[in-house]
Amino acid sequence: MQKKIQLTGIVKEDSINVEYETGSHDSISSAEKELQQMMDYTRSGPFPVSSVTLVKTIYNFVEDYSNEMTDLKYG
């Protein structure tokens, strides 16, 4: 098991707050990059929003068991 970083971003889209959650990452910078990409997609996506602002970022350390699952052998 390893620890990874996952971000939850509180984002204001026009007049409502929405939560964005990234995947698990090895570094804070790659998680922040994914959060920024999510915001950029909202700005230019198929349903464009005129104002997208990051209100708060929550840094979560999560457990990653993916490396342990590769060691399992079936039948």
Buried (B, 14 or more C-beta within 10 A) or exposed (E): EEEBBBBBBBBBBEEEEBEBEBEBBEEEEEBBEBBEEBBEEBEEEEEEBEEBEEEEBEEEEEEBEEEEEEEEEEE
